[in-house]
């Protein structure tokens, strides 16, 4: 195509924008390829807010990576001149003998994180918007909050361009092949010979890497926004936390009103989901799906679920691995193809750290952080 690139990044959503920025900032000549328009809402990197949490219920082994991400969120803010991370505090709620509370508490205690263990009465006293049952307890993480995915992707792309990345949109990748000296990417517009390929295409990643047999299930998820009874003043950042709640056989979550008094308050269900195909997903939200989330909120946050008004909804996609851990690492015999996928609905909080790790794998052969739990080779036939 007339230009030589060190690396091609395939997929420019959350992970791809972070990787393109990190690679370009490291001095590599970067080609970015995205089949859709910039900052689109067809994958997983949209929905106005994403939780950022350190007392992490996924396990203490995630905490060092989160600490690095926190540092890099601050560096992104300095580089962009924009506020990205909104610290609100966060609550992990549920039964004391459930799955979430012991895990979040173990992460906080093992890693020496500031946190509080709260009874139902203490939760209600601090945040009267919540009505937890008497047997509900909570782990409060004062350092948690949220970032906004659309802003984050836009900033990542802008910073990548600032470092001379060449970003192509509405260009579909057809084939990726590797040779000992590099790799080739064939698109619907042409062919690119590059040193490395980074695949960050979310639910579309497995289809681009047929020789990498890591299992990913694509799940259709629904996000809803509600107008609280009495208005959204009490649900603004600073008055209302990021929360995740185990109960009734599911795990619900929600965020403060990220877009002000008139933007609505977001809630959804992290667990479950409907298996789907990334290209054939039904983007119409059914009334029963709205009712499911309303029912979860009805007794827990009555001003949203019982007397609140449904405002809008959106569909997003999870690319889940069987163990819910990400897939990050070399994805080919010669290491010329690197993958960051299998985000399982919880990778956005790690975004700048994953971008940095991808850059290190490409430039140094390995990441500075311990990524053993994310190794593609953990699955049978992973490479």
C-alpha positions as CSV (number, residue, x, y, z in Angstrom):
1,X,0.0,0.0,0.0
2,X,3.0,2.3,-0.2
3,X,3.6,2.7,3.5
4,X,5.6,0.4,5.9
5,X,4.3,-0.1,9.4
6,X,5.9,-1.6,12.5
7,X,2.5,-2.8,13.8
8,X,-1.1,-3.0,12.8
9,X,-3.8,-2.8,15.5
10,X,-7.0,-4.5,14.4
11,X,-10.0,-3.1,16.2
12,X,-10.0,0.5,17.6
13,X,-12.5,0.3,20.5
14,X,-11.4,0.4,24.1
15,X,-8.5,-2.0,24.0
16,X,-7.5,-1.0,20.4
17,X,-7.4,2.7,21.1
18,X,-5.3,2.1,24.2
19,X,-2.9,-0.2,22.4
20,X,-2.6,2.1,19.4
21,X,-1.7,5.0,21.7
22,X,0.8,3.1,23.7
23,X,2.5,1.6,20.6
24,X,2.7,5.0,18.8
25,X,3.9,6.8,22.0
26,X,6.7,4.2,22.1
27,X,7.9,5.4,18.7
28,X,6.4,2.6,16.5
29,X,4.8,3.4,13.2
30,X,1.2,2.2,13.8
31,X,-1.6,1.3,11.5
32,X,-5.0,1.2,13.1
33,X,-7.8,-0.7,11.3
34,X,-11.4,-0.5,12.4
35,X,-14.4,-2.0,10.5
36,X,-16.8,0.5,11.9
37,X,-16.8,4.3,12.4
38,X,-14.8,5.9,15.3
39,X,-16.3,5.5,18.8
40,X,-19.1,3.3,17.6
41,X,-21.7,1.6,19.8
42,X,-21.7,-1.9,18.2
43,X,-19.3,-3.7,20.5
44,X,-18.4,-3.3,24.2
45,X,-16.9,0.2,24.5
46,X,-20.0,2.3,24.9
47,X,-22.7,3.0,27.5
48,X,-21.6,6.3,29.2
49,X,-19.8,4.8,32.2
50,X,-17.6,1.9,33.2
51,X,-16.8,1.0,36.8
52,X,-13.2,1.2,38.1
53,X,-12.6,-0.8,41.3
54,X,-9.5,-1.9,43.3
55,X,-11.0,-4.1,46.1
56,X,-11.7,-6.5,43.3
57,X,-13.9,-9.6,43.7
58,X,-12.2,-11.3,40.8
59,X,-9.2,-12.0,43.1
60,X,-6.2,-10.3,44.7
61,X,-4.0,-11.4,41.7
62,X,-5.8,-8.6,39.7
63,X,-5.0,-5.9,42.1
64,X,-1.4,-5.1,41.0
65,X,-2.6,-4.7,37.5
66,X,-5.4,-2.4,38.7
67,X,-2.9,-0.3,40.6
68,X,-0.9,0.1,37.4
69,X,-4.0,1.1,35.6
70,X,-4.8,3.7,38.2
71,X,-1.4,5.3,37.6
72,X,-1.9,5.2,33.9
73,X,-5.4,6.7,34.1
74,X,-3.8,9.7,35.8
75,X,-1.1,9.9,33.1
76,X,-3.8,9.8,30.4
77,X,-5.5,12.7,32.1
78,X,-2.3,14.7,32.1
79,X,-1.5,13.9,28.5
80,X,-5.0,14.7,27.2
81,X,-5.9,17.6,29.5
82,X,-9.3,15.9,30.2
83,X,-10.7,14.4,33.4
84,X,-11.3,10.7,32.8
85,X,-11.6,9.0,36.1
86,X,-14.4,10.1,38.4
87,X,-13.8,9.0,42.0
88,X,-17.2,8.3,43.7
89,X,-16.5,5.4,46.1
90,X,-17.9,2.0,45.4
91,X,-20.1,-0.6,47.2
92,X,-19.9,-4.3,46.7
93,X,-23.1,-5.6,48.3
94,X,-24.6,-9.0,49.0
95,X,-24.9,-11.8,51.5
96,X,-21.9,-12.3,53.8
97,X,-21.6,-15.9,52.7
98,X,-22.1,-15.2,49.0
99,X,-19.6,-15.1,46.2
100,X,-18.9,-11.3,45.9
101,X,-18.4,-10.1,49.5
102,X,-15.8,-12.7,50.7
103,X,-13.9,-12.2,47.4
104,X,-13.9,-8.4,47.5
105,X,-12.9,-8.5,51.2
106,X,-10.1,-11.0,50.6
107,X,-8.7,-8.8,47.8
108,X,-8.8,-5.7,50.0
109,X,-7.2,-7.4,53.0
110,X,-4.6,-9.4,51.1
111,X,-3.4,-6.3,49.2
112,X,-3.7,-3.8,52.1
113,X,-6.3,-1.7,50.4
114,X,-8.3,1.0,52.2
115,X,-11.8,-0.3,52.6
116,X,-14.7,-0.6,55.0
117,X,-17.0,-3.5,55.9
118,X,-20.5,-2.2,56.3
119,X,-23.8,-3.6,57.7
120,X,-27.1,-3.0,55.9
121,X,-28.0,-0.2,58.4
122,X,-24.6,1.5,57.8
123,X,-25.1,1.3,54.0
124,X,-28.5,2.9,54.3
125,X,-27.3,5.6,56.7
126,X,-24.5,6.6,54.3
127,X,-26.6,6.2,51.1
128,X,-30.3,6.4,51.9
129,X,-31.0,5.7,48.2
130,X,-30.2,2.0,49.0
131,X,-32.6,-0.3,50.9
132,X,-30.5,-3.4,51.6
133,X,-32.2,-6.3,53.4
134,X,-31.0,-6.9,57.0
135,X,-28.8,-9.8,56.0
136,X,-27.0,-7.8,53.3
137,X,-23.5,-6.5,54.0
138,X,-21.1,-4.4,51.9
139,X,-17.4,-3.8,51.2
140,X,-16.9,-0.1,50.6
141,X,-13.9,0.9,48.4
142,X,-13.3,4.7,48.7
143,X,-11.0,4.7,45.7
144,X,-13.4,3.3,43.1
145,X,-15.4,5.3,40.6
146,X,-16.0,5.3,36.9
147,X,-14.7,6.4,33.5
148,X,-16.7,7.1,30.4
149,X,-16.0,4.7,27.5
150,X,-16.8,7.0,24.6
151,X,-14.6,9.7,26.0
152,X,-11.8,7.2,26.7
153,X,-11.8,5.8,23.2
154,X,-11.9,9.3,21.7
155,X,-9.0,10.4,23.8
156,X,-7.0,7.2,23.0
157,X,-7.5,7.7,19.3
158,X,-6.5,11.4,19.5
159,X,-3.4,10.6,21.5
160,X,-2.5,7.8,19.0
161,X,-2.8,10.3,16.2
162,X,-0.8,12.9,18.1
163,X,2.0,10.3,17.9
164,X,1.5,9.8,14.2
165,X,-0.6,6.7,14.2
166,X,-2.3,6.1,10.8
167,X,-5.9,5.2,11.7
168,X,-8.3,3.7,9.1
169,X,-12.1,3.4,9.7
170,X,-14.8,1.5,7.9
171,X,-12.1,-0.9,6.6
172,X,-12.7,-4.6,7.3
173,X,-9.9,-7.1,7.9
174,X,-10.3,-10.3,5.9
175,X,-7.2,-12.3,6.8
176,X,-4.2,-12.2,9.1
177,X,-1.1,-14.4,8.3
178,X,2.3,-14.6,9.9
179,X,5.8,-15.4,8.6
180,X,9.1,-15.5,10.5
181,X,9.9,-11.9,9.7
182,X,6.5,-10.3,10.2
183,X,2.9,-10.5,9.3
184,X,0.4,-9.6,6.6
185,X,-3.1,-8.1,7.0
186,X,-5.5,-8.3,4.1
187,X,-8.5,-6.0,4.2
188,X,-11.3,-5.1,1.8
189,X,-9.2,-2.2,0.7
190,X,-5.7,-3.7,0.3
191,X,-2.8,-5.6,1.8
192,X,-0.4,-4.5,4.5
193,X,2.9,-6.1,5.4
194,X,3.9,-5.2,9.0
195,X,6.2,-6.3,11.7
196,X,3.5,-7.3,14.2
197,X,-0.3,-7.5,14.3
198,X,-2.3,-6.7,17.5
199,X,-5.8,-8.1,17.5
200,X,-8.1,-6.1,19.8
201,X,-11.4,-6.7,18.0
202,X,-13.5,-7.9,20.9
203,X,-16.2,-10.4,20.0
204,X,-14.8,-10.4,16.4
205,X,-11.3,-11.5,17.5
206,X,-11.7,-15.3,17.4
207,X,-12.9,-15.1,13.8
208,X,-9.7,-13.3,12.9
209,X,-7.5,-15.9,14.6
210,X,-8.8,-19.3,13.4
211,X,-5.5,-21.0,14.5
212,X,-5.8,-19.7,18.0
213,X,-8.3,-22.0,19.7
214,X,-9.2,-19.9,22.8
215,X,-12.9,-20.3,23.6
216,X,-15.0,-17.2,23.7
217,X,-18.8,-17.0,24.2
218,X,-20.4,-13.8,22.9
219,X,-23.2,-12.7,25.2
220,X,-25.8,-10.0,24.5
221,X,-26.2,-7.7,27.5
222,X,-28.7,-4.9,28.2
223,X,-28.0,-1.5,29.9
224,X,-30.8,0.7,31.1
225,X,-31.1,4.2,32.3
226,X,-33.8,5.4,34.8
227,X,-35.1,8.8,35.9
228,X,-35.2,8.5,39.7
229,X,-38.4,9.4,41.6
230,X,-37.9,12.9,42.9
231,X,-35.1,13.8,40.4
232,X,-31.5,12.8,39.9
233,X,-29.9,15.2,42.5
234,X,-29.2,12.4,45.0
235,X,-27.7,10.2,42.3
236,X,-25.0,12.6,41.1
237,X,-21.3,11.7,41.5
238,X,-20.4,12.5,45.1
239,X,-23.8,11.6,46.4
240,X,-24.2,8.1,44.9
241,X,-21.5,5.5,44.4
242,X,-20.6,2.9,41.8
243,X,-22.2,-0.3,43.0
244,X,-22.4,-4.0,42.3
245,X,-24.8,-6.3,44.1
246,X,-25.3,-10.0,44.4
247,X,-28.8,-11.2,45.0
248,X,-31.7,-13.3,43.7
249,X,-29.4,-15.5,41.7
250,X,-27.9,-12.6,39.7
251,X,-25.3,-9.8,40.0
252,X,-26.6,-6.3,39.3
253,X,-24.6,-3.1,38.9
254,X,-25.1,0.6,38.5
255,X,-23.4,3.9,38.4
256,X,-24.1,7.5,39.3
257,X,-25.7,9.8,36.8
258,X,-22.6,10.3,34.6
259,X,-24.2,12.9,32.3
260,X,-25.8,15.2,34.8
261,X,-29.3,15.8,36.1
262,X,-31.0,14.9,32.8
263,X,-28.9,12.0,31.6
264,X,-30.5,9.2,33.7
265,X,-29.0,6.7,36.2
266,X,-27.6,3.5,34.7
267,X,-28.2,0.0,35.9
268,X,-27.8,-3.5,34.4
269,X,-27.1,-7.2,35.1
270,X,-23.5,-8.3,35.0
271,X,-24.3,-12.0,35.3
272,X,-26.1,-14.1,32.7
273,X,-26.7,-12.8,29.2
274,X,-28.0,-14.3,26.0
275,X,-25.6,-16.1,23.7
276,X,-25.4,-14.4,20.3
277,X,-23.4,-13.7,17.2
278,X,-21.4,-10.5,17.0
279,X,-22.8,-9.7,13.5
280,X,-26.3,-10.9,14.1
281,X,-27.1,-9.6,17.6
282,X,-30.7,-8.4,18.3
283,X,-30.3,-4.7,19.3
284,X,-34.0,-4.3,20.2
285,X,-34.5,-4.3,24.0
286,X,-37.6,-6.3,25.1
287,X,-40.0,-5.2,27.8
288,X,-39.2,-8.4,29.8
289,X,-35.5,-7.3,29.8
290,X,-36.5,-3.9,31.2
291,X,-38.7,-5.6,33.8
292,X,-35.9,-8.0,34.9
293,X,-33.7,-5.1,35.9
294,X,-36.6,-3.1,37.4
295,X,-37.5,-6.1,39.5
296,X,-33.9,-6.4,40.8
297,X,-33.9,-2.7,41.7
298,X,-37.4,-2.6,43.1
299,X,-36.6,-3.4,46.7
300,X,-32.9,-2.5,46.6
301,X,-33.0,1.0,45.1
302,X,-36.8,1.8,45.1
303,X,-36.4,5.3,43.7
304,X,-35.1,3.6,40.5
305,X,-36.9,0.3,40.3
306,X,-40.2,0.9,42.1
307,X,-41.1,4.5,41.4
308,X,-38.4,5.5,38.9
309,X,-39.1,6.1,35.2
310,X,-37.4,4.0,32.5
311,X,-35.7,6.4,30.1
312,X,-33.6,4.4,27.5
313,X,-31.6,1.3,26.9
314,X,-28.7,0.0,24.9
315,X,-27.3,-3.4,23.9
316,X,-23.6,-4.3,24.4
317,X,-21.6,-7.4,23.9
318,X,-19.5,-9.4,26.3
319,X,-16.8,-11.7,24.9
320,X,-16.5,-14.2,27.8
321,X,-13.9,-16.8,28.4
322,X,-14.7,-19.9,30.5
323,X,-12.7,-18.6,33.5
324,X,-13.7,-14.9,33.0
325,X,-10.0,-13.9,32.7
326,X,-8.7,-12.0,29.7
327,X,-6.7,-13.3,26.8
328,X,-3.5,-11.3,26.5
329,X,-0.3,-12.4,24.8
330,X,1.3,-13.9,21.7
331,X,-1.1,-15.7,19.5
332,X,1.1,-17.3,16.8
333,X,4.1,-19.6,16.4
334,X,6.6,-16.8,15.8
335,X,5.0,-14.2,18.2
336,X,4.2,-11.8,15.4
337,X,0.5,-11.8,16.2
338,X,-0.6,-10.6,19.7
339,X,-4.1,-10.7,21.0
340,X,-5.9,-8.8,23.7
341,X,-9.5,-10.1,23.9
342,X,-11.8,-12.2,26.0
343,X,-12.6,-9.2,28.1
344,X,-15.6,-10.9,29.8
345,X,-17.3,-7.7,30.7
346,X,-14.7,-6.3,33.2
347,X,-11.6,-5.2,31.3
348,X,-12.4,-1.5,30.8
349,X,-11.0,-0.6,34.2
350,X,-7.6,-2.1,33.2
351,X,-7.6,-0.4,29.8
352,X,-4.4,1.7,29.8
353,X,-2.5,-1.1,31.6
354,X,-3.5,-3.6,28.9
355,X,-2.4,-1.1,26.2
356,X,0.9,-0.8,27.9
357,X,1.3,-4.5,28.2
358,X,0.5,-5.0,24.5
359,X,3.2,-2.4,23.7
360,X,5.7,-4.2,25.9
361,X,5.0,-7.6,24.3
362,X,5.5,-6.2,20.9
363,X,8.6,-4.2,21.7
364,X,10.3,-6.4,24.3
365,X,8.7,-9.8,23.9
366,X,7.1,-9.8,27.4
367,X,5.1,-7.5,29.6
368,X,6.3,-5.8,32.7
369,X,3.2,-7.0,34.7
370,X,2.6,-10.7,35.5
371,X,0.1,-11.7,32.9
372,X,0.2,-15.5,33.5
373,X,-3.5,-15.7,34.3
374,X,-4.2,-14.1,30.9
375,X,-1.9,-16.3,28.8
376,X,-3.7,-17.6,25.6
377,X,-1.8,-20.9,26.1
378,X,-3.9,-21.8,29.2
379,X,-6.5,-23.2,26.9
380,X,-5.9,-26.5,25.2
381,X,-4.2,-25.7,21.9
382,X,-3.9,-22.0,22.8
383,X,-1.0,-21.5,20.4
